[in-house]
Amino acid sequence: MTEQRYRHLEQASGKTGLRRVAIDPLTRVEGHGKVTLLLDEENRVQQARLHIVEFRGFEKFIQGRPYWEVPVLVQRLCGICPVSHLLAGAKAIDDLMGATGIPPTAEKLRRLLHYGQVLQSHALHFFHLASPDLLFGPESQPALRNVMAELEGERSREIALMGIRLRRFGQEVIRHIIGKRIHGTGPLPGGMNRHLDREAGRELQEELPQVLAWAGQGVDLARRLILADPGEHRRFATVPSLFLALTGPNGAHELYDGLLRVRDEKGGLLYDGLEPRRYREYLREQVKRWSYMKFPYLSHLGPELGWYRVGPLARLNVCDHFGTEQAERQRRRFFELMGPPPVQATLAYHWARMIEILHCAERIEELLRDEDLYRGELLCETSRGEEGVGVIEAPRGVLIHHYRVDEQGLVTGANLIVSTTHNNTAMNESLRQVAAEYLDGREFDELLLNRIEMAIRAYDPCLSCATHAIGKMPLELVLEAPDGSERGRLLRHADGTVVQG
């Protein structure tokens, strides 16, 4: 396994004296990617990069489809967070259709759906993908760093089972609203297609006391694991950055709707109250030839200074308060122990993730007691326009869907900026920090290189979601003779220029 995943190439891409180490594929992340390190003769790291090698062409192949199909189509981007794409697509179509005020019943059903989605996705990542590093240590043997080892361990078994049970509850919330745990149907232009069944609501309510208890235990576990080695865990993969997230009224923590806020690395508000549908006025995307994933940044600061982070830690850093009692209490404790916002420690993403699970469970409990879920208007009046933008907080951070249609209602253009894409620069900066601290000038092995993967896993990247553009894809074509010698080479860069070798 080690030989397959960690390849040592004696000479790196024409750079004399450098050798390349490739971590391929990355493990315990959603999707496919790799990391390459360029080392000199003294094992000093000269370059570290996260390469997204998976490609999916959603922005292109939804063109020509009727606008009403879009939410159901784009949720196929992912099997882990399909509800986030379903709802972001639905909000974009609402905007396209002029449905600025969907009925309260429809909005509450969508919110309930989204809370179930965030809860199950966070549970999957923390308990199954990330926690083995924290429970067993980053330098433990690979056979121990997985959920199966958690299930076999006497002390860790209950932790793994708690994650399975929390995720199952979130998926049941989703199933009862859209008919399936993955890739269901429900949101329509201007609303929803059905109410929640009362019996289903009662079944979910009966489970909530235990779900809330598990969520609280999960927060306690994450806090203990992060503070177990506060010096290293505060420093590990940590890079000073800006933070971007949606907020609700009075700066409240928000997942479904709101305005965008940016906090700078010292805690000041750089932007507040940005209208999401005007994202093109303050966000740009940079393309680099060595990755299919773009690099967003705040346009007025430029790509070198304008990159930022999104996701659970960003949402805690950016908001002023939670709207639920237990999560707010845990938010306050988080900052008491970690320092005032913004907390920059990358591993604190895991702690923030668990606080959001608790918040989602509290919100689900509130909504299930709301009569609007079981009766009331589901759709509002609509009048089709030509363009629509939908923005939501997916589990991994800000998610933007943008569509244009023609007179026949067929999609003519699409732009998606997904959460993992927003974090692209931050993930690269974090892996460089880890490479410089733990690998530079040292002999290294699989156990040491796992720290790089651990840094990337903290962001919970969904690499399948993040690679969807088409048209200027970098491509290299090599012509080889039967004896393996190279006869010719053709390289197309991301900017469209072609070079013949």
N, C-alpha and C positions, 0 to 999 in steps of 0.2 A: 504493500500500500504506500509506504513512504517513497519507494523508488518511483512509483507511478505519479505521485502528486508533487514531489519536490525534485525538479529536474535541474541538473547543473550543466550549463553549457559553457565550454571553456573560452569561447570568444563571443563577444556580444555585438552583433549587428555592425560589423566594420569598425568598432571602437577598440583599437589595439590595446591590449593589456587589461581589458575589462572582461569579466565573465558574468553571465546572467543566471540568476536562480529564479525559477518559476514555480509558484504555488498554484497548481492547476489540477483539479478545480478547487475553488473555495468550498468549505464544508459548513454545514449547519446554517445555511442562508437559503432564501427562496430564489431560485433561478441559478444561472451559471455565470461565473466570472473567474478571473485569475489575477494574481499579483506577480509582478516581476521586479526583481532587485538587480541593479548593476553594481558589482563590487570590484574594487581594484585589487592589486596583488596583496595588500595588507588587510583584506576583508573590510575595507571601509566603504560604506554605502555611498555611491555617487548618484543614484537615482532610485526612486521607489514609486511604483504606479499601480493603481487599480484599473484593470482592463475589464470592460464589460463586453463579452464576446457573444452574447446571445442577441439575436435580432428578431424583432416582430414588427410588421408593417401596418399597424392599425390605422395610423393617420392617413395612409394611402388607400387601403382597401375598403374603408367605410365610405369613401367618395362614390357618389352615384347611388347610394342607398337612401330610401325615404327617411326623413328626420325622425319619425316616430319609432323607427327600429333602433336608433342609435343607443339608447341606454342599455337595452338588452344585448346589443352586439358588443359594446365596449367592456361590459363586465367580464367578457371572456379573456380580457387581458390577463386575468389572474384567478387562481383558485383559492388564494389565501385571503385577499381583500376584495372580492368581486362586488360586495355591497357598496363599497366606497366609490367604485367606478359607476355602478348602477345609479347611485344617488347624485354624483357629480354630473353625470350625463343627463339625468332627469332635471336637475336644476338648470343646466344649460338650455334644455328644451323648454322649460318653463319661461326662461328669459326670452328665448326665441319667439315664444307664443304670447308674450306680453302678460303672462300669468304672474303678476307681481305680488298677489296676495292669495295664495292657495288657502282653502278652508282650514280652520284649526284642527279638525279631525285628521285631515290628510297630513298636515305638518307633524302632528304628534305621532302618527303611525310611522312616518319616515324617521323621526328622531328615535323612537323605540327600536326600529330596525337598525339604525346606525349605532346605538349604544350596544346592542347585541353583537354587532360586527366588531367594534373596537375591543370589547371584552374578550371575545373568543380569539382574536388575532394577538392581542397582548399576552394572553395566557399561553398560547402556542409558543410564542417566541421566548418568553422569560423561562417558563418551566421546562420546555423541551429542547430549545436550541442554545440558549445563553447560560442558564444556571449551572450546567456541568462545569464550566470554567471556574465559576465562583465557588461551587460546592467542593470540588476535588482539586482545584488549583490549576493554573494555566500550564504547568509543567508536568502534570500527571500523564500517565500513559494514554494513548488514543483510545484504547479499549475501555477506559473509564470515563471518557469525556463524551457521554451520550445518554439519552433518556433510558435506554435499556439497562445501563449500569445503575442509573438512579433507581429503577424499579427493583433491581436485585439487591441493592444495599439496604441494610436494616434500618438505618437512620434516614436515608433519602427516599425510600419507597413512598412514604406518605406524601412527601413533597411532590413527587411525580404524579401520584394519583390525584392530588389536589388540582394540579394543572389540567389533567384530563377532564376532571369533573367540571371545572370552571369553563373550559372550552365547550364542553357538551351543552351546558346551560345556554351560553351565548348562541350556539348554533340552533338550539331549540327555539329561542326567541326569533331568529331569522326564519326558520321553517314555518312557524305559525303565521308569519306575516306575508311571506312571498311564496309559500308552498314547498320550497326546497331549501336545504342548508346551503347549497352552492348553486348559483346561476338560476334563481327563481325569477318570478315576475310580480310586479306590484305597482311601482310608480308609473303614472301616466302624465301626459302634458297637462299641467294644472292640478295634479292631485294624486289620488291612489285608486286602485280598482276594487278594493273591498275593505270591510271592517275586520277587526280582530274578533275571533270567535270567543264568546264568553267562557266556555268551558276551558279553552286553551289559556285564557287569561287567569282563570282560577288555578290551573295546574302550575303555571309559572309562579304565581304568588305563593303557593305552598312551598316552593323550593327556595324562595328568596332568603329566609332567615339563615339557612345553611350557606347559601352563596355569599351573603354579606360577611358571615363569619370566616369563610375561606379567603375572601378578598382582604379582610383585615389581617389575617395571618400572613398572607402574601406580602403585604406592605411591611410587616414586622420582619419577615425573612429577608426581603431586599435590603432593608435598612441595616440589619445585622451583617449581611454579607459585604455591603459596601464599606461599612465602618470597621470591619474586621481588621483591615490594614489601611487605615485612613491616609497615611502618607503616600503609599504607592497608588492606592485607588484614586486619590485626588489628582495625582500626576499622570497616571497612565493614559496615553493617547489623547491627552488634553491639549486643545488648541484654542486660544482666545478667538472669539468670533462674535458676529452679530447674530440675532435670533429673530425669526419671522413666524407669526402665528395669527390666527383669527382671534378676536375677542368680542364678547357680547357687550350689552349695556354696562356702563360703569367699569369697564375693564374686566368683566367676568370671564372665566374660563369657558371656552365655546368649542364645540365639535361640529355642529351642523351648519351654522350660519353666523354672519357677523361681518366686521370690518377688519382689515389687516393692520397689524401693529408691528413695528420693528424696534427692538431694544439694542443699543450698542453694547460694546464689550465692557464698558464701565458702568452700565446700568441705566443710562439715560435713554429717553425715548427719541429715537431718530425720526420715526414716522408714527403717526397715530391716526386712525380713522380713514385709512386708504380704502377706496371703493374697489372691491375685488374685480369687477368687470372691466376696470380700466388698468388691468395689470400691465399691459403693453407700454404704458407711460412711464413705469418705474422698474420694470424687469427686462433683462436681455438674456439671451442664451448664447454661449460660446461653444464652438465645435473644435475638437482636437482630434488629430488623425489617428490616435492610438486607442480610441474608445468609441463605441456606438452611443454612449450616454453623453448628453450635453452638460454644459457647466453654466447654470444660471447665476446672475449677479444683479445687484442694484445698479441701474444704468448710470446714475449721477456719480457713483464712486468708482466705476470701472471694474474689470474682472479681477484685478490684483487686490483691491481693497473692499469690493462690494459683495463678496461671497458671504454666506450666512448659513445657519443651521435651522432645521425645522424638526417637528416631532414632539414626543412627550416632554423632553427636557425644555425645548423651546417654549412649549405652551405653559409650563410652570413658570419659566423665567419671564414671560411676556405678560401673563395675566396678573390681575391684582387680587383676585379671590375666586374660590370655587362657590358654586351655588348650592352645594350639599354639605351637610354638617360634618360628617366623618372625614370626607376628602379635604375639606378646608382645614380641619384640625391637623391632618397629616401634612398638608402643604406648609402650614406654619412651622411644624416640627422639622420638616425637611430643611427649611432655610435657617432655623435656629441652629441646626447641627452642621450644615454645610456652608453657612455664611449667606449674606444678603444676595439677592439676584443682581446680575445673572450668575448662577453657578455654571462654571465652565467644565467641570469634571465630566469626561465623556462616559465613564461607567455609571454616573448618576442617571443616565437615560433609563437604566433598569429600575431604579427606585421610583422615578417619575412614572414609568409605565405601570407599576403596581398601584400607585395612587390613583391613576386614571381608571384602572379596573374597579377599584372601590367606588369611585365617582359614578361610573356607568351602572354598577349594581344599584346604587342609591337612586339614580334617575329612573331606572327600569321599575323599581319599587313604586316610585311616585306615579309614573305614567300608567301602570297597570290598575291603579285605583281611580283613574280618570274616566268618567263615563263617555267622554268624547271618542275614545277608542272603539266603542261598541255601537255608536250611532252618530248621526250627523252627516252633513254634506261632505262628499268626497272629491268633487271637482268644481272648478271655477270657470268662468267664461274666458275664452282665449281668442286671440286675433294674430295670425301668423305674421312675423317679420322676416328679416333676412339674416340675422346674426344673434347668437346667444352664448353667454359665458356662465359657467357654473363652477363655484369654488366651495370646497368642503375640507374639513380636517380629517384626512384618512388616519389610520393608526400610526403611520410613519410620518405624517405631517401634511402640509398644505398640498392640495390636489386641485389642479386647474384643468377644466375641459372647455374648449372654445370651438364652436361650429358656425359655418356659413352655409346657407342653402340658396337654391335658385327659385324661379317662379313656380316650378313644378314640385317644390318641397324636397328636392334631392340634394344631398350634401355635396358641396363644391370644395370645401376646405375644412381642415381640422387641425387644431394644435392642442397637444396634451403636455402639461408639465406636471409630472408625478412627484410624489414626496421624495423618493430615493434620488431623483434627478436633482432636486434642490440641495440635497446633502452630498452631492458628488465631490465638490471641492473639499468639503470638510472631511470626508472619508479618506481622500488622498492625503490631506494634511496630517490626519491622525496616524495613518500608517507610516508616513515619513518620520513622525515623531517617535513612534515605537521602534522603527528600524534604526534610527540614530541612537536611541538610548540603550537598546537591548542587543543589537546586532553589530553595531559599528566596531570594526577592529577585532572582533571575537570569532572564535570557531563556533559554528552554529550547527544545529541539528533540528529534527522535526519538532521537538518539544519547545525549542526556542522560537521557531518560526510560527508556532501556534499563537503566540502573542499577537502577531500581525492579524491573523484571522479574528482573534478575540476583539481587537480594536474595531474591525469592520462590523462584527456581529452586534456591537453595542448600538449601532444605528438601525438594526433590524432591516437591512436593505432588502427590497423586493426587486431583484434584477430583471425579472420577467416584465414587470410593469414599466421599468425605466427605459426600455429599448424598443422604440416604436416608430421612429422617423424613417423616412425613405426618400430617395432622390439623389442625395449627395453622400452616399455611403462609401467610406474608404474601402478600397479593394485592391488586392495584390494578386497578380496572375504570373505564375512561374512555369516556363516550358522546360521540361527535363528530357534528356536523352535516355535511352534504355539503360545505359551504364550509370545513370544517376547524375551525370554532369549537367550543368545548367546551360541551356541554349539561348534563353532570352527571358526578359522580365518586363512586366508592364504594371505600373503603379498609378492608381487614381487616388489622390488625396481627398480629404473631406471637403475641401473648398471647390472640388470639381476639376482641378488641374491634373493632367496626365503626364507622367514621366516614363520614358522608355529606357530600359537598362540594356 
